[in-house]
Protein backbone atom coordinates (compact mmCIF):
# COMPACT_ATOMS: atom_id res chain seq x y z
CA UNK A 1 0.00 0.00 0.00
CA UNK A 2 2.83 2.41 0.83
CA UNK A 3 4.30 2.03 -2.67
CA UNK A 4 0.90 2.75 -4.23
CA UNK A 5 0.51 5.93 -2.14
CA UNK A 6 3.99 7.09 -3.19
CA UNK A 7 3.25 6.45 -6.87
CA UNK A 8 -0.03 8.38 -6.56
CA UNK A 9 1.79 11.24 -4.81
CA UNK A 10 4.51 11.48 -7.46
CA UNK A 11 1.92 11.29 -10.22
CA UNK A 12 0.06 14.16 -8.57
CA UNK A 13 3.27 16.16 -8.35
CA UNK A 14 3.99 15.62 -12.03
CA UNK A 15 0.46 16.63 -13.02
CA UNK A 16 0.50 19.87 -11.00
CA UNK A 17 4.04 20.71 -12.12
CA UNK A 18 3.15 19.93 -15.74
CA UNK A 19 0.12 22.23 -15.54
CA UNK A 20 2.28 25.04 -14.14
CA UNK A 21 4.96 24.57 -16.78
CA UNK A 22 2.29 24.46 -19.49
CA UNK A 23 0.79 27.78 -18.43
CA UNK A 24 4.17 29.39 -17.79
CA UNK A 25 5.42 28.49 -21.26
CA UNK A 26 2.18 29.44 -22.99
CA UNK A 27 1.41 25.88 -24.08
CA UNK A 28 -1.72 25.79 -21.92
CA UNK A 29 -4.29 28.42 -21.06
CA UNK A 30 -5.24 28.85 -17.42
CA UNK A 31 -8.84 28.26 -18.42
CA UNK A 32 -8.17 25.21 -20.60
CA UNK A 33 -9.69 21.83 -19.89
CA UNK A 34 -6.23 20.21 -19.78
CA UNK A 35 -4.91 22.72 -17.22
CA UNK A 36 -7.93 22.35 -14.95
CA UNK A 37 -7.91 18.55 -15.17
CA UNK A 38 -4.19 18.35 -14.42
CA UNK A 39 -4.57 20.60 -11.38
CA UNK A 40 -7.74 19.00 -10.03
CA UNK A 41 -6.52 15.41 -10.42
CA UNK A 42 -2.97 16.22 -9.31
CA UNK A 43 -4.19 17.93 -6.15
CA UNK A 44 -6.61 15.06 -5.54
CA UNK A 45 -3.71 12.63 -5.71
CA UNK A 46 -1.78 14.82 -3.26
CA UNK A 47 -4.70 14.56 -0.82
CA UNK A 48 -4.22 10.81 -0.56
CA UNK A 49 -0.45 11.09 -0.24
CA UNK A 50 -0.48 13.87 2.37
CA UNK A 51 -3.19 12.13 4.39
CA UNK A 52 -1.12 8.94 4.40
CA UNK A 53 1.90 10.86 5.71
CA UNK A 54 -0.13 12.83 8.25
CA UNK A 55 0.61 16.20 6.62
CA UNK A 56 -2.76 17.70 7.50
CA UNK A 57 -2.04 21.34 6.46
CA UNK A 58 -0.89 20.15 3.01
CA UNK A 59 -3.88 17.84 2.80
CA UNK A 60 -6.27 20.73 3.56
CA UNK A 61 -4.58 22.92 0.95
CA UNK A 62 -4.86 20.21 -1.68
CA UNK A 63 -8.52 19.52 -0.89
CA UNK A 64 -9.20 23.20 -1.58
CA UNK A 65 -6.92 23.21 -4.66
CA UNK A 66 -8.67 20.17 -6.08
CA UNK A 67 -12.12 21.59 -5.32
CA UNK A 68 -11.25 24.82 -7.17
CA UNK A 69 -10.19 22.78 -10.19
CA UNK A 70 -13.29 20.59 -10.19
CA UNK A 71 -15.60 23.60 -9.75
CA UNK A 72 -13.87 25.29 -12.71
CA UNK A 73 -14.38 22.12 -14.76
CA UNK A 74 -18.05 21.93 -13.75
CA UNK A 75 -18.63 25.59 -14.65
CA UNK A 76 -16.82 25.12 -17.95
CA UNK A 77 -19.00 22.13 -18.77
CA UNK A 78 -22.14 24.08 -17.96
CA UNK A 79 -21.02 26.94 -20.21
CA UNK A 80 -20.30 24.56 -23.10
CA UNK A 81 -23.73 22.95 -22.97
CA UNK A 82 -26.08 24.36 -25.54
CA UNK A 83 -29.62 24.76 -24.24
CA UNK A 84 -32.21 22.85 -26.20
CA UNK A 85 -35.45 24.61 -27.17
Chimera marker file (.cmm) of the C-alpha trace (Angstrom):
<marker_set name="trace">
<marker id="1" x="0.000" y="0.000" z="0.000" r="1" g="1" b="0" radius="0.5"/>
<marker id="2" x="2.831" y="2.407" z="0.825" r="1" g="1" b="0" radius="0.5"/>
<marker id="3" x="4.297" y="2.035" z="-2.670" r="1" g="1" b="0" radius="0.5"/>
<marker id="4" x="0.899" y="2.750" z="-4.228" r="1" g="1" b="0" radius="0.5"/>
<marker id="5" x="0.512" y="5.934" z="-2.138" r="1" g="1" b="0" radius="0.5"/>
<marker id="6" x="3.985" y="7.095" z="-3.185" r="1" g="1" b="0" radius="0.5"/>
<marker id="7" x="3.246" y="6.450" z="-6.870" r="1" g="1" b="0" radius="0.5"/>
<marker id="8" x="-0.035" y="8.378" z="-6.557" r="1" g="1" b="0" radius="0.5"/>
<marker id="9" x="1.794" y="11.244" z="-4.810" r="1" g="1" b="0" radius="0.5"/>
<marker id="10" x="4.513" y="11.477" z="-7.458" r="1" g="1" b="0" radius="0.5"/>
<marker id="11" x="1.919" y="11.290" z="-10.222" r="1" g="1" b="0" radius="0.5"/>
<marker id="12" x="0.055" y="14.157" z="-8.572" r="1" g="1" b="0" radius="0.5"/>
<marker id="13" x="3.269" y="16.158" z="-8.346" r="1" g="1" b="0" radius="0.5"/>
<marker id="14" x="3.995" y="15.622" z="-12.031" r="1" g="1" b="0" radius="0.5"/>
<marker id="15" x="0.457" y="16.634" z="-13.019" r="1" g="1" b="0" radius="0.5"/>
<marker id="16" x="0.501" y="19.872" z="-11.002" r="1" g="1" b="0" radius="0.5"/>
<marker id="17" x="4.040" y="20.705" z="-12.124" r="1" g="1" b="0" radius="0.5"/>
<marker id="18" x="3.149" y="19.930" z="-15.743" r="1" g="1" b="0" radius="0.5"/>
<marker id="19" x="0.120" y="22.228" z="-15.537" r="1" g="1" b="0" radius="0.5"/>
<marker id="20" x="2.276" y="25.035" z="-14.138" r="1" g="1" b="0" radius="0.5"/>
<marker id="21" x="4.960" y="24.569" z="-16.780" r="1" g="1" b="0" radius="0.5"/>
<marker id="22" x="2.288" y="24.459" z="-19.493" r="1" g="1" b="0" radius="0.5"/>
<marker id="23" x="0.790" y="27.782" z="-18.426" r="1" g="1" b="0" radius="0.5"/>
<marker id="24" x="4.175" y="29.390" z="-17.790" r="1" g="1" b="0" radius="0.5"/>
<marker id="25" x="5.424" y="28.486" z="-21.265" r="1" g="1" b="0" radius="0.5"/>
<marker id="26" x="2.179" y="29.439" z="-22.990" r="1" g="1" b="0" radius="0.5"/>
<marker id="27" x="1.409" y="25.882" z="-24.079" r="1" g="1" b="0" radius="0.5"/>
<marker id="28" x="-1.722" y="25.791" z="-21.917" r="1" g="1" b="0" radius="0.5"/>
<marker id="29" x="-4.285" y="28.422" z="-21.056" r="1" g="1" b="0" radius="0.5"/>
<marker id="30" x="-5.240" y="28.850" z="-17.419" r="1" g="1" b="0" radius="0.5"/>
<marker id="31" x="-8.845" y="28.256" z="-18.419" r="1" g="1" b="0" radius="0.5"/>
<marker id="32" x="-8.168" y="25.210" z="-20.600" r="1" g="1" b="0" radius="0.5"/>
<marker id="33" x="-9.688" y="21.828" z="-19.888" r="1" g="1" b="0" radius="0.5"/>
<marker id="34" x="-6.228" y="20.209" z="-19.777" r="1" g="1" b="0" radius="0.5"/>
<marker id="35" x="-4.912" y="22.720" z="-17.218" r="1" g="1" b="0" radius="0.5"/>
<marker id="36" x="-7.927" y="22.354" z="-14.951" r="1" g="1" b="0" radius="0.5"/>
<marker id="37" x="-7.908" y="18.551" z="-15.175" r="1" g="1" b="0" radius="0.5"/>
<marker id="38" x="-4.193" y="18.348" z="-14.425" r="1" g="1" b="0" radius="0.5"/>
<marker id="39" x="-4.567" y="20.598" z="-11.379" r="1" g="1" b="0" radius="0.5"/>
<marker id="40" x="-7.737" y="19.000" z="-10.031" r="1" g="1" b="0" radius="0.5"/>
<marker id="41" x="-6.524" y="15.413" z="-10.415" r="1" g="1" b="0" radius="0.5"/>
<marker id="42" x="-2.968" y="16.215" z="-9.312" r="1" g="1" b="0" radius="0.5"/>
<marker id="43" x="-4.192" y="17.934" z="-6.150" r="1" g="1" b="0" radius="0.5"/>
<marker id="44" x="-6.612" y="15.064" z="-5.541" r="1" g="1" b="0" radius="0.5"/>
<marker id="45" x="-3.711" y="12.625" z="-5.707" r="1" g="1" b="0" radius="0.5"/>
<marker id="46" x="-1.780" y="14.822" z="-3.264" r="1" g="1" b="0" radius="0.5"/>
<marker id="47" x="-4.696" y="14.563" z="-0.819" r="1" g="1" b="0" radius="0.5"/>
<marker id="48" x="-4.222" y="10.808" z="-0.559" r="1" g="1" b="0" radius="0.5"/>
<marker id="49" x="-0.453" y="11.094" z="-0.237" r="1" g="1" b="0" radius="0.5"/>
<marker id="50" x="-0.475" y="13.865" z="2.374" r="1" g="1" b="0" radius="0.5"/>
<marker id="51" x="-3.192" y="12.132" z="4.393" r="1" g="1" b="0" radius="0.5"/>
<marker id="52" x="-1.119" y="8.939" z="4.403" r="1" g="1" b="0" radius="0.5"/>
<marker id="53" x="1.902" y="10.859" z="5.713" r="1" g="1" b="0" radius="0.5"/>
<marker id="54" x="-0.125" y="12.834" z="8.252" r="1" g="1" b="0" radius="0.5"/>
<marker id="55" x="0.607" y="16.202" z="6.625" r="1" g="1" b="0" radius="0.5"/>
<marker id="56" x="-2.761" y="17.703" z="7.501" r="1" g="1" b="0" radius="0.5"/>
<marker id="57" x="-2.039" y="21.342" z="6.459" r="1" g="1" b="0" radius="0.5"/>
<marker id="58" x="-0.892" y="20.147" z="3.015" r="1" g="1" b="0" radius="0.5"/>
<marker id="59" x="-3.881" y="17.844" z="2.801" r="1" g="1" b="0" radius="0.5"/>
<marker id="60" x="-6.271" y="20.725" z="3.560" r="1" g="1" b="0" radius="0.5"/>
<marker id="61" x="-4.580" y="22.922" z="0.950" r="1" g="1" b="0" radius="0.5"/>
<marker id="62" x="-4.859" y="20.212" z="-1.685" r="1" g="1" b="0" radius="0.5"/>
<marker id="63" x="-8.516" y="19.524" z="-0.887" r="1" g="1" b="0" radius="0.5"/>
<marker id="64" x="-9.202" y="23.203" z="-1.584" r="1" g="1" b="0" radius="0.5"/>
<marker id="65" x="-6.921" y="23.213" z="-4.656" r="1" g="1" b="0" radius="0.5"/>
<marker id="66" x="-8.667" y="20.169" z="-6.078" r="1" g="1" b="0" radius="0.5"/>
<marker id="67" x="-12.115" y="21.594" z="-5.324" r="1" g="1" b="0" radius="0.5"/>
<marker id="68" x="-11.250" y="24.816" z="-7.166" r="1" g="1" b="0" radius="0.5"/>
<marker id="69" x="-10.192" y="22.777" z="-10.195" r="1" g="1" b="0" radius="0.5"/>
<marker id="70" x="-13.293" y="20.589" z="-10.191" r="1" g="1" b="0" radius="0.5"/>
<marker id="71" x="-15.597" y="23.604" z="-9.750" r="1" g="1" b="0" radius="0.5"/>
<marker id="72" x="-13.871" y="25.292" z="-12.709" r="1" g="1" b="0" radius="0.5"/>
<marker id="73" x="-14.379" y="22.122" z="-14.757" r="1" g="1" b="0" radius="0.5"/>
<marker id="74" x="-18.046" y="21.926" z="-13.746" r="1" g="1" b="0" radius="0.5"/>
<marker id="75" x="-18.628" y="25.587" z="-14.653" r="1" g="1" b="0" radius="0.5"/>
<marker id="76" x="-16.819" y="25.124" z="-17.947" r="1" g="1" b="0" radius="0.5"/>
<marker id="77" x="-18.998" y="22.126" z="-18.767" r="1" g="1" b="0" radius="0.5"/>
<marker id="78" x="-22.140" y="24.082" z="-17.959" r="1" g="1" b="0" radius="0.5"/>
<marker id="79" x="-21.023" y="26.942" z="-20.209" r="1" g="1" b="0" radius="0.5"/>
<marker id="80" x="-20.297" y="24.562" z="-23.103" r="1" g="1" b="0" radius="0.5"/>
<marker id="81" x="-23.725" y="22.952" z="-22.968" r="1" g="1" b="0" radius="0.5"/>
<marker id="82" x="-26.075" y="24.360" z="-25.536" r="1" g="1" b="0" radius="0.5"/>
<marker id="83" x="-29.621" y="24.756" z="-24.245" r="1" g="1" b="0" radius="0.5"/>
<marker id="84" x="-32.214" y="22.854" z="-26.205" r="1" g="1" b="0" radius="0.5"/>
<marker id="85" x="-35.446" y="24.605" z="-27.170" r="1" g="1" b="0" radius="0.5"/>
<link id1="1" id2="2" r="1" g="1" b="0" radius="0.2"/>
<link id1="2" id2="3" r="1" g="1" b="0" radius="0.2"/>
<link id1="3" id2="4" r="1" g="1" b="0" radius="0.2"/>
<link id1="4" id2="5" r="1" g="1" b="0" radius="0.2"/>
<link id1="5" id2="6" r="1" g="1" b="0" radius="0.2"/>
<link id1="6" id2="7" r="1" g="1" b="0" radius="0.2"/>
<link id1="7" id2="8" r="1" g="1" b="0" radius="0.2"/>
<link id1="8" id2="9" r="1" g="1" b="0" radius="0.2"/>
<link id1="9" id2="10" r="1" g="1" b="0" radius="0.2"/>
<link id1="10" id2="11" r="1" g="1" b="0" radius="0.2"/>
<link id1="11" id2="12" r="1" g="1" b="0" radius="0.2"/>
<link id1="12" id2="13" r="1" g="1" b="0" radius="0.2"/>
<link id1="13" id2="14" r="1" g="1" b="0" radius="0.2"/>
<link id1="14" id2="15" r="1" g="1" b="0" radius="0.2"/>
<link id1="15" id2="16" r="1" g="1" b="0" radius="0.2"/>
<link id1="16" id2="17" r="1" g="1" b="0" radius="0.2"/>
<link id1="17" id2="18" r="1" g="1" b="0" radius="0.2"/>
<link id1="18" id2="19" r="1" g="1" b="0" radius="0.2"/>
<link id1="19" id2="20" r="1" g="1" b="0" radius="0.2"/>
<link id1="20" id2="21" r="1" g="1" b="0" radius="0.2"/>
<link id1="21" id2="22" r="1" g="1" b="0" radius="0.2"/>
<link id1="22" id2="23" r="1" g="1" b="0" radius="0.2"/>
<link id1="23" id2="24" r="1" g="1" b="0" radius="0.2"/>
<link id1="24" id2="25" r="1" g="1" b="0" radius="0.2"/>
<link id1="25" id2="26" r="1" g="1" b="0" radius="0.2"/>
<link id1="26" id2="27" r="1" g="1" b="0" radius="0.2"/>
<link id1="27" id2="28" r="1" g="1" b="0" radius="0.2"/>
<link id1="28" id2="29" r="1" g="1" b="0" radius="0.2"/>
<link id1="29" id2="30" r="1" g="1" b="0" radius="0.2"/>
<link id1="30" id2="31" r="1" g="1" b="0" radius="0.2"/>
<link id1="31" id2="32" r="1" g="1" b="0" radius="0.2"/>
<link id1="32" id2="33" r="1" g="1" b="0" radius="0.2"/>
<link id1="33" id2="34" r="1" g="1" b="0" radius="0.2"/>
<link id1="34" id2="35" r="1" g="1" b="0" radius="0.2"/>
<link id1="35" id2="36" r="1" g="1" b="0" radius="0.2"/>
<link id1="36" id2="37" r="1" g="1" b="0" radius="0.2"/>
<link id1="37" id2="38" r="1" g="1" b="0" radius="0.2"/>
<link id1="38" id2="39" r="1" g="1" b="0" radius="0.2"/>
<link id1="39" id2="40" r="1" g="1" b="0" radius="0.2"/>
<link id1="40" id2="41" r="1" g="1" b="0" radius="0.2"/>
<link id1="41" id2="42" r="1" g="1" b="0" radius="0.2"/>
<link id1="42" id2="43" r="1" g="1" b="0" radius="0.2"/>
<link id1="43" id2="44" r="1" g="1" b="0" radius="0.2"/>
<link id1="44" id2="45" r="1" g="1" b="0" radius="0.2"/>
<link id1="45" id2="46" r="1" g="1" b="0" radius="0.2"/>
<link id1="46" id2="47" r="1" g="1" b="0" radius="0.2"/>
<link id1="47" id2="48" r="1" g="1" b="0" radius="0.2"/>
<link id1="48" id2="49" r="1" g="1" b="0" radius="0.2"/>
<link id1="49" id2="50" r="1" g="1" b="0" radius="0.2"/>
<link id1="50" id2="51" r="1" g="1" b="0" radius="0.2"/>
<link id1="51" id2="52" r="1" g="1" b="0" radius="0.2"/>
<link id1="52" id2="53" r="1" g="1" b="0" radius="0.2"/>
<link id1="53" id2="54" r="1" g="1" b="0" radius="0.2"/>
<link id1="54" id2="55" r="1" g="1" b="0" radius="0.2"/>
<link id1="55" id2="56" r="1" g="1" b="0" radius="0.2"/>
<link id1="56" id2="57" r="1" g="1" b="0" radius="0.2"/>
<link id1="57" id2="58" r="1" g="1" b="0" radius="0.2"/>
<link id1="58" id2="59" r="1" g="1" b="0" radius="0.2"/>
<link id1="59" id2="60" r="1" g="1" b="0" radius="0.2"/>
<link id1="60" id2="61" r="1" g="1" b="0" radius="0.2"/>
<link id1="61" id2="62" r="1" g="1" b="0" radius="0.2"/>
<link id1="62" id2="63" r="1" g="1" b="0" radius="0.2"/>
<link id1="63" id2="64" r="1" g="1" b="0" radius="0.2"/>
<link id1="64" id2="65" r="1" g="1" b="0" radius="0.2"/>
<link id1="65" id2="66" r="1" g="1" b="0" radius="0.2"/>
<link id1="66" id2="67" r="1" g="1" b="0" radius="0.2"/>
<link id1="67" id2="68" r="1" g="1" b="0" radius="0.2"/>
<link id1="68" id2="69" r="1" g="1" b="0" radius="0.2"/>
<link id1="69" id2="70" r="1" g="1" b="0" radius="0.2"/>
<link id1="70" id2="71" r="1" g="1" b="0" radius="0.2"/>
<link id1="71" id2="72" r="1" g="1" b="0" radius="0.2"/>
<link id1="72" id2="73" r="1" g="1" b="0" radius="0.2"/>
<link id1="73" id2="74" r="1" g="1" b="0" radius="0.2"/>
<link id1="74" id2="75" r="1" g="1" b="0" radius="0.2"/>
<link id1="75" id2="76" r="1" g="1" b="0" radius="0.2"/>
<link id1="76" id2="77" r="1" g="1" b="0" radius="0.2"/>
<link id1="77" id2="78" r="1" g="1" b="0" radius="0.2"/>
<link id1="78" id2="79" r="1" g="1" b="0" radius="0.2"/>
<link id1="79" id2="80" r="1" g="1" b="0" radius="0.2"/>
<link id1="80" id2="81" r="1" g="1" b="0" radius="0.2"/>
<link id1="81" id2="82" r="1" g="1" b="0" radius="0.2"/>
<link id1="82" id2="83" r="1" g="1" b="0" radius="0.2"/>
<link id1="83" id2="84" r="1" g="1" b="0" radius="0.2"/>
<link id1="84" id2="85" r="1" g="1" b="0" radius="0.2"/>
</marker_set>
